[in-house]
Amino acid sequence: MLTELAKQKVKALICMGKDNKKLIDSFTGIIPIIKDTCSIEDAVLQAYNVSEKGDTVLLSPACASFDLFKNYIHRGELFKQSVRNL
């Protein structure tokens, strides 16, 4: 089950977008750190702040994000640029 795997493997969940309630509600009490953000820059900064050397940060869109980005390429480019800007 996904929740059991998340409990064992996931340190933090950083949600980005307008309506993250269902995702946050689903993982509250399962994942220790949950953050809600409105921009990719803030999401990357939050990930940086909760991560430690050796951690993996994964950009894993849970749904389409046409309200925030032109397309998946644009989303990836902004993610990479935000990481470079740290």
C-alpha angles and dihedrals in degrees: 000000000000095000093055091050091047090050090054101038112023121083098178141006116208112190121200127193144046106297114031098144097110093048093046093046091049094055103033107120091018103066113044099217122041122173129182118210138172102209139043090236091057092043091054091046091050090049090049091050095052098039129089132203108292096026120126119229113202127193101215115168111209093196144359114300103196089137089064106029140030091235142322092287092055090048091052093046092052090047092053092045091050091052091049090050094059 
